Amino acid sequence: MALDGAFLCTIRKEIEGALGSRIDRIYQPSREEICLLLRSKGWSGKLLLSAAADSPRIHFTTQEIENPKSPPMFCMLLRKHLSGAKLTAVRQLGMDRILYLDFDTRNEFGDPVTVTVAIEIMSRYSNIIIIDGEGKVLDSIKRVDPEMSRVRTVLPGVVYQAPPAQGKLNLLDTSPEQMGQIKEAILTAKGVDLSKAILAAFEGFSPVLARELTFDICGSTELNKLEMTDEQWELLYSRLYALKSGLETGENDYCMLCEESGRPKEFSFVQLGQYGSLYTVRSFESPSALLDGYYSERVRMERMKQRSSDLLKLLTTHSERLTRKIALQKEELAQCAERDTLKEKGDLLSSYIYLVKKGDREVTVQDFYHEGAEVTIQLDPALTPVQNVQKYYKEYRKAATAEKLLTGFIDEAEKELTYIDSVYDAVSRTSGESELLEIRQELSEQGYLKRYSAKNSKFVKAQPPLR
């Protein structure tokens, strides 16, 4: 489920509980994430803001988030304008998927100013924007120039403009006396399916929430809005205003649906009955705790996958190369198994050399190694009989030497392949940047990484044994 405007409303109310706190620390754990450490008397909390296309969100987190040693430019700009700033307001335009965090601080001249951080939750268009007291953009985590969007640019110095309004109903602004307006908006919405009509009529509703409202009134996620009875309309109004009451008071059922494996599948601030008993349900005390539980593991795995992709590619290449090398060496080793035959032919040819003349292509002799059976030995007509004998002995010694060397080469290659596979497994299990740096340093010392910067070694921390 995407983080919709309705759920964002519950987050807004939770953040309002931190009004008056000050920013103690700011860091940027990844390219599209910001973490603000807020403190007040007797309380502290980490507020995570993410503009990642697959997981845009804002919530308090209890996860241990690594602080990169070298802060990006956007993080340094945030520190310049917001270090020590006081959170004074949290705003949301209607039920749109945008939150505005207002901070009181002072500029470089010591004058009091208000700096706003806007977090826009819009899938791949999500963004984190810093706005000064005059409404101008100081910078954004994703810059949008005229070539990227003809409707709205987000660049330093440009006056900030909110995304265009969609003209939908705001549930928080409706009252029981406006039931006729709600019914008209749903009936005039495009399509006959009720859940899609609700989605088109109300601002900040996700498809999951719209389907759940439909399920509540008819026991199914599909219902023709033109065939609804008066009783069903009344149930819909009742459900909508119960939803509104929960958003206003913050008394909601924060739940997450999980597959049997424990993998998070869906989340909401209302109980989801549309899935029946297909998934197990986990309950949470707050919207932040829910989002923290839902995204933390998925985002961690994705982040480490991105950071370790080059290592995994390198290790895969080495593993494939070693596998091919071992296969070829074993094939050569199999050919060396005929070395005893070469020695026997040399001995037979030496014993019956009086039967061989220069220019002969073959000779048939009695094989005293195999009970006197006749055997035909191929000869090189360009060589003398003695040279043909020496040729077989030379090939025998070459095969014997090759067998000894190949056995050692194969053993070394198999050990190296085992090491590469173990490192691959370690990379795939990493949970922090320090572990990756340690692995990179090890691979550099082993000669697999030639361009690894030695300055990074000072950031490597000794890792405890896995348990």
VOKOLPA-359125 format. One record per residue (C-alpha): x, y, z; residue number from 1; residue in one letter. Coordinates in steps of 0.2 Angstrom, whole numbers, plus 2048, in hexadecimal, padded with zeros to 3 digits. Layout:
BEGIN
NODE X Y Z NUM a
...
END
This chain:
BEGIN
NODE 800 800 800 1 m
NODE 806 811 7FC 2 a
NODE 806 81E 80A 3 l
NODE 7F6 828 806 4 d
NODE 7F1 839 80C 5 g
NODE 7E5 831 819 6 a
NODE 7F3 828 821 7 f
NODE 7FE 837 820 8 l
NODE 7F1 840 82A 9 c
NODE 7F4 834 838 10 t
NODE 807 837 837 11 i
NODE 804 84A 837 12 r
NODE 7FB 848 848 13 k
NODE 809 83D 84F 14 e
NODE 816 84A 84A 15 i
NODE 80C 858 852 16 e
NODE 810 850 862 17 g
NODE 822 855 85F 18 a
NODE 81F 867 85D 19 l
NODE 82B 872 866 20 g
NODE 839 865 865 21 s
NODE 84A 86B 85D 22 r
NODE 854 862 84F 23 i
NODE 864 85B 858 24 d
NODE 86B 852 849 25 r
NODE 868 850 836 26 i
NODE 86F 842 82B 27 y
NODE 86C 83B 81A 28 q
NODE 86D 827 81B 29 p
NODE 86A 825 808 30 s
NODE 868 830 7F9 31 r
NODE 855 833 7FB 32 e
NODE 853 832 80E 33 e
NODE 855 83F 81C 34 i
NODE 855 83B 82F 35 c
NODE 852 849 83B 36 l
NODE 856 846 84E 37 l
NODE 849 850 858 38 l
NODE 84C 854 86A 39 r
NODE 842 85C 878 40 s
NODE 842 85B 88B 41 k
NODE 841 849 88F 42 g
NODE 83D 843 87D 43 w
NODE 847 83F 86D 44 s
NODE 842 837 85D 45 g
NODE 848 834 84B 46 k
NODE 83D 83A 83E 47 l
NODE 840 832 82D 48 l
NODE 83C 83A 81C 49 l
NODE 83E 830 80D 50 s
NODE 83B 835 7FA 51 a
NODE 83F 824 7F3 52 a
NODE 834 81F 7E5 53 a
NODE 830 80E 7EC 54 d
NODE 82E 813 7FE 55 s
NODE 82A 826 801 56 p
NODE 825 82A 812 57 r
NODE 827 834 822 58 i
NODE 826 82D 834 59 h
NODE 830 82B 844 60 f
NODE 83B 81C 844 61 t
NODE 844 812 852 62 t
NODE 850 809 845 63 q
NODE 862 80B 846 64 e
NODE 866 816 837 65 i
NODE 879 817 832 66 e
NODE 87F 829 830 67 n
NODE 88B 82A 821 68 p
NODE 89C 831 825 69 k
NODE 89B 83D 816 70 s
NODE 88B 847 816 71 p
NODE 884 84B 805 72 p
NODE 881 85D 800 73 m
NODE 86F 85D 803 74 f
NODE 872 857 815 75 c
NODE 87F 864 818 76 m
NODE 872 871 811 77 l
NODE 865 86B 81E 78 l
NODE 872 86C 82C 79 r
NODE 876 87E 827 80 k
NODE 863 884 828 81 h
NODE 85C 878 834 82 l
NODE 868 873 842 83 s
NODE 860 878 852 84 g
NODE 850 87D 84A 85 a
NODE 840 87C 854 86 k
NODE 831 872 84C 87 l
NODE 822 87E 84D 88 t
NODE 815 877 841 89 a
NODE 810 868 837 90 v
NODE 804 86C 828 91 r
NODE 7FB 862 81C 92 q
NODE 7F1 869 80D 93 l
NODE 7E0 860 80F 94 g
NODE 7E4 84E 80E 95 m
NODE 7F1 850 800 96 d
NODE 801 845 802 97 r
NODE 80C 854 807 98 i
NODE 812 859 819 99 l
NODE 81A 869 81D 100 y
NODE 825 86A 82C 101 l
NODE 828 87C 832 102 d
NODE 838 880 83C 103 f
NODE 83C 890 845 104 d
NODE 84F 894 843 105 t
NODE 85B 8A2 840 106 r
NODE 864 8A7 830 107 n
NODE 876 8AB 82E 108 e
NODE 872 8BD 834 109 f
NODE 86A 8B7 844 110 g
NODE 858 8BC 83E 111 d
NODE 84A 8B0 843 112 p
NODE 843 8A7 833 113 v
NODE 838 898 82F 114 t
NODE 83F 88A 824 115 v
NODE 832 87D 81E 116 t
NODE 836 86B 819 117 v
NODE 829 864 80D 118 a
NODE 828 852 80B 119 i
NODE 81E 84D 7FB 120 e
NODE 818 83B 7FB 121 i
NODE 815 838 7E8 122 m
NODE 81D 827 7E3 123 s
NODE 82B 82B 7D7 124 r
NODE 827 83D 7D8 125 y
NODE 82A 83E 7EB 126 s
NODE 836 84B 7F1 127 n
NODE 83D 854 800 128 i
NODE 83D 867 7FE 129 i
NODE 845 875 809 130 i
NODE 83B 885 808 131 i
NODE 841 896 810 132 d
NODE 836 8A2 818 133 g
NODE 832 8AB 808 134 e
NODE 82B 89B 800 135 g
NODE 83A 898 7F5 136 k
NODE 842 888 7F3 137 v
NODE 853 886 7FB 138 l
NODE 856 875 7F3 139 d
NODE 84E 864 7F2 140 s
NODE 854 852 7F3 141 i
NODE 84E 850 7E1 142 k
NODE 850 85F 7D5 143 r
NODE 843 861 7C8 144 v
NODE 847 86C 7B9 145 d
NODE 83C 872 7AB 146 p
NODE 841 864 7A0 147 e
NODE 83B 857 7AD 148 m
NODE 82B 860 7B0 149 s
NODE 822 86E 7A6 150 r
NODE 815 870 7B4 151 v
NODE 820 872 7C4 152 r
NODE 832 875 7C6 153 t
NODE 83C 872 7D7 154 v
NODE 84C 87B 7D6 155 l
NODE 856 887 7E3 156 p
NODE 84F 898 7E2 157 g
NODE 83E 894 7DA 158 v
NODE 82E 898 7E3 159 v
NODE 827 888 7EB 160 y
NODE 817 883 7E3 161 q
NODE 80C 874 7EA 162 a
NODE 807 867 7DD 163 p
NODE 7F7 86B 7D4 164 p
NODE 7E7 867 7DE 165 a
NODE 7DC 859 7D8 166 q
NODE 7CC 861 7DE 167 g
NODE 7C6 852 7E8 168 k
NODE 7BC 851 7F8 169 l
NODE 7C5 853 808 170 n
NODE 7BD 847 815 171 l
NODE 7C3 852 823 172 l
NODE 7B9 861 81D 173 d
NODE 7A9 857 81A 174 t
NODE 79A 856 827 175 s
NODE 78B 84B 829 176 p
NODE 781 858 820 177 e
NODE 78B 856 810 178 q
NODE 786 844 80D 179 m
NODE 77D 84A 7FD 180 g
NODE 78E 852 7F7 181 q
NODE 797 842 7FA 182 i
NODE 78B 837 7F1 183 k
NODE 78B 843 7E2 184 e
NODE 79E 843 7E2 185 a
NODE 79E 830 7E2 186 i
NODE 790 82E 7D5 187 l
NODE 798 83A 7C9 188 t
NODE 7AA 832 7CA 189 a
NODE 7B0 829 7BB 190 k
NODE 7AB 816 7BB 191 g
NODE 79E 80C 7C4 192 v
NODE 7A9 802 7D0 193 d
NODE 7A6 80A 7E2 194 l
NODE 7B8 808 7E8 195 s
NODE 7BF 811 7D8 196 k
NODE 7B1 81F 7DA 197 a
NODE 7B6 821 7EC 198 i
NODE 7C9 822 7E7 199 l
NODE 7C4 82F 7DA 200 a
NODE 7B9 83A 7E5 201 a
NODE 7C3 83B 7F5 202 f
NODE 7D4 843 7F7 203 e
NODE 7E2 839 800 204 g
NODE 7D9 828 7FE 205 f
NODE 7E3 819 7F8 206 s
NODE 7DC 80A 7EE 207 p
NODE 7DD 7FF 7FE 208 v
NODE 7D3 80B 808 209 l
NODE 7C6 80D 7FB 210 a
NODE 7C4 7FA 7F9 211 r
NODE 7C3 7F8 80C 212 e
NODE 7B5 805 80D 213 l
NODE 7AC 7FB 7FF 214 t
NODE 7AF 7EB 808 215 f
NODE 7A8 7F2 818 216 d
NODE 797 7F5 810 217 i
NODE 794 7E6 805 218 c
NODE 7A1 7D9 80A 219 g
NODE 7AA 7DA 7FA 220 s
NODE 7B6 7E6 7F2 221 t
NODE 7AC 7E8 7E2 222 e
NODE 79B 7F1 7E2 223 l
NODE 792 7FA 7D4 224 n
NODE 78E 80B 7DB 225 k
NODE 77F 80D 7D1 226 l
NODE 777 7FE 7D9 227 e
NODE 77A 803 7EB 228 m
NODE 76B 803 7F7 229 t
NODE 767 811 803 230 d
NODE 76D 806 811 231 e
NODE 77E 804 809 232 q
NODE 77F 817 806 233 w
NODE 77C 819 819 234 e
NODE 789 80C 81D 235 l
NODE 796 815 812 236 l
NODE 792 826 81A 237 y
NODE 794 81E 82B 238 s
NODE 7A4 816 827 239 r
NODE 7AB 826 81F 240 l
NODE 7A7 830 82F 241 y
NODE 7AF 823 83A 242 a
NODE 7BE 824 82F 243 l
NODE 7BE 837 831 244 k
NODE 7BC 836 844 245 s
NODE 7CB 82A 845 246 g
NODE 7D6 836 83B 247 l
NODE 7D1 845 846 248 e
NODE 7D4 83C 856 249 t
NODE 7E2 831 851 250 g
NODE 7D9 821 858 251 e
NODE 7DC 815 84A 252 n
NODE 7E0 803 848 253 d
NODE 7F2 803 841 254 y
NODE 7F5 7F1 83A 255 c
NODE 800 7E8 82E 256 m
NODE 7FC 7D9 824 257 l
NODE 80A 7CC 822 258 c
NODE 80D 7BD 817 259 e
NODE 810 7AC 820 260 e
NODE 823 7AF 81D 261 s
NODE 821 7C0 827 262 g
NODE 824 7CB 818 263 r
NODE 819 7DB 81A 264 p
NODE 80B 7DB 80D 265 k
NODE 7FF 7EA 811 266 e
NODE 7FD 7F7 81E 267 f
NODE 7EF 803 823 268 s
NODE 7E8 80D 832 269 f
NODE 7D7 803 831 270 v
NODE 7D4 7F1 833 271 q
NODE 7D5 7E8 822 272 l
NODE 7C7 7DB 820 273 g
NODE 7C8 7DA 80D 274 q
NODE 7D6 7CD 80D 275 y
NODE 7CD 7C2 819 276 g
NODE 7D9 7B5 821 277 s
NODE 7E6 7B6 813 278 l
NODE 7F3 7BF 81D 279 y
NODE 7F7 7C0 830 280 t
NODE 7F4 7D1 839 281 v
NODE 800 7DB 843 282 r
NODE 7FA 7E9 84D 283 s
NODE 804 7F9 852 284 f
NODE 802 807 85E 285 e
NODE 806 816 853 286 s
NODE 807 81A 840 287 p
NODE 81A 81C 841 288 s
NODE 81C 80B 849 289 a
NODE 812 803 83B 290 l
NODE 81C 80C 82D 291 l
NODE 82C 808 836 292 d
NODE 828 7F6 837 293 g
NODE 822 7F5 825 294 y
NODE 830 7FE 81D 295 y
NODE 83F 7FB 827 296 s
NODE 843 7E9 822 297 e
NODE 83E 7EC 810 298 r
NODE 848 7FC 80E 299 v
NODE 857 7F5 817 300 r
NODE 858 7E6 80B 301 m
NODE 856 7F2 7FC 302 e
NODE 863 7FE 802 303 r
NODE 870 7F1 805 304 m
NODE 86C 7E9 7F5 305 k
NODE 870 7F9 7EC 306 q
NODE 880 7FD 7F5 307 r
NODE 886 7EB 7F3 308 s
NODE 881 7E9 7E1 309 s
NODE 892 7EC 7DA 310 d
NODE 89A 7E0 7E6 311 l
NODE 88D 7D3 7E2 312 l
NODE 890 7D5 7D0 313 k
NODE 8A3 7D4 7D2 314 l
NODE 8A2 7C4 7DD 315 l
NODE 896 7BC 7D0 316 t
NODE 8A2 7C0 7C2 317 t
NODE 8B0 7B8 7CC 318 h
NODE 8A6 7A9 7D1 319 s
NODE 8A0 7A6 7BF 320 e
NODE 8B2 7A8 7B8 321 r
NODE 8B9 79B 7C5 322 l
NODE 8AB 78F 7C2 323 t
NODE 8B0 78F 7AF 324 r
NODE 8C2 78E 7B3 325 k
NODE 8C0 77F 7BF 326 i
NODE 8B6 776 7B2 327 a
NODE 8C3 778 7A4 328 l
NODE 8D1 773 7B0 329 q
NODE 8C7 763 7B5 330 k
NODE 8C5 75F 7A3 331 e
NODE 8D8 761 7A0 332 e
NODE 8DB 756 7AF 333 l
NODE 8D0 749 7A8 334 a
NODE 8DB 748 799 335 q
NODE 8EA 746 7A3 336 c
NODE 8E3 735 7AA 337 a
NODE 8EA 72E 799 338 e
NODE 8FC 731 79E 339 r
NODE 8FF 71F 7A3 340 d
NODE 8FA 71A 792 341 t
NODE 907 726 78A 342 l
NODE 915 71E 795 343 k
NODE 90F 70C 790 344 e
NODE 910 711 77E 345 k
NODE 921 718 780 346 g
NODE 927 708 789 347 d
NODE 920 6FD 77B 348 l
NODE 927 708 76E 349 l
NODE 938 708 776 350 s
NODE 937 6F4 777 351 s
NODE 932 6F2 765 352 y
NODE 93C 700 75E 353 i
NODE 944 6F4 752 354 y
NODE 933 6F2 749 355 l
NODE 932 705 746 356 v
NODE 939 70E 737 357 k
NODE 939 721 734 358 k
NODE 92A 726 72A 359 g
NODE 91E 718 732 360 d
NODE 90D 71F 737 361 r
NODE 909 711 743 362 e
NODE 910 701 74A 363 v
NODE 907 6F2 752 364 t
NODE 910 6E9 760 365 v
NODE 90C 6DC 76E 366 q
NODE 906 6E5 77E 367 d
NODE 910 6DD 78C 368 f
NODE 906 6E8 798 369 y
NODE 8F6 6E0 793 370 h
NODE 8FA 6CD 791 371 e
NODE 902 6CF 780 372 g
NODE 8F3 6D6 777 373 a
NODE 8F7 6DF 767 374 e
NODE 8F7 6F2 768 375 v
NODE 8F9 6FF 75A 376 t
NODE 904 70E 75E 377 i
NODE 902 71E 754 378 q
NODE 913 726 74D 379 l
NODE 918 736 746 380 d
NODE 920 732 735 381 p
NODE 92B 741 736 382 a
NODE 934 73B 746 383 l
NODE 941 72D 748 384 t
NODE 93C 71E 752 385 p
NODE 946 725 761 386 v
NODE 93E 736 75F 387 q
NODE 92C 72D 75F 388 n
NODE 931 724 770 389 v
NODE 937 735 777 390 q
NODE 927 73D 772 391 k
NODE 91C 731 77B 392 y
NODE 927 733 78B 393 y
NODE 926 746 789 394 k
NODE 913 746 788 395 e
NODE 913 73A 797 396 y
NODE 91D 746 7A2 397 r
NODE 913 755 79C 398 k
NODE 903 74C 7A1 399 a
NODE 90A 747 7B2 400 a
NODE 910 759 7B5 401 t
NODE 8FF 760 7AF 402 a
NODE 8F6 755 7BB 403 e
NODE 900 75A 7CA 404 k
NODE 8FE 76D 7C6 405 l
NODE 8EB 76B 7C1 406 l
NODE 8E7 763 7D1 407 t
NODE 8EF 771 7DB 408 g
NODE 8E7 77E 7CF 409 f
NODE 8D5 776 7D1 410 i
NODE 8D7 775 7E4 411 d
NODE 8DC 788 7E5 412 e
NODE 8CE 78D 7D9 413 a
NODE 8C1 783 7E3 414 e
NODE 8C7 78B 7F3 415 k
NODE 8C6 79C 7EB 416 e
NODE 8B5 798 7E5 417 l
NODE 8B0 793 7F6 418 t
NODE 8B6 7A4 7FD 419 y
NODE 8AE 7AE 7EF 420 i
NODE 89D 7A5 7F3 421 d
NODE 89F 7A9 806 422 s
NODE 8A3 7BB 803 423 v
NODE 893 7BC 7F7 424 y
NODE 889 7B4 805 425 d
NODE 890 7C1 812 426 a
NODE 88C 7D0 806 427 v
NODE 87A 7CA 804 428 s
NODE 878 7C9 817 429 r
NODE 880 7DA 81B 430 t
NODE 875 7E6 825 431 s
NODE 880 7F5 826 432 g
NODE 88C 800 81C 433 e
NODE 89A 7FC 828 434 s
NODE 899 7E9 824 435 e
NODE 89A 7ED 811 436 l
NODE 8A9 7F8 814 437 l
NODE 8B1 7EA 81D 438 e
NODE 8AE 7DE 80F 439 i
NODE 8B4 7EB 802 440 r
NODE 8C4 7ED 80C 441 q
NODE 8C7 7DA 80D 442 e
NODE 8C4 7D8 7FA 443 l
NODE 8D0 7E6 7F7 444 s
NODE 8DD 7DD 801 445 e
NODE 8DA 7CD 7F8 446 q
NODE 8DC 7D6 7E7 447 g
NODE 8CA 7D5 7E1 448 y
NODE 8C7 7E8 7E3 449 l
NODE 8D5 7F2 7DB 450 k
NODE 8CD 804 7DC 451 r
NODE 8C8 803 7EF 452 y
NODE 8CC 813 7F7 453 s
NODE 8D7 810 806 454 a
NODE 8D0 820 80F 455 k
NODE 8C0 816 812 456 n
NODE 8C9 809 81D 457 s
NODE 8C8 815 82C 458 k
NODE 8B5 814 82B 459 f
NODE 8B6 801 82D 460 v
NODE 8B0 7FB 83E 461 k
NODE 8B4 7E9 845 462 a
NODE 8A4 7DF 843 463 q
NODE 89F 7D3 851 464 p
NODE 89C 7C0 84D 465 p
NODE 88C 7BC 846 466 l
NODE 880 7B3 852 467 r
END
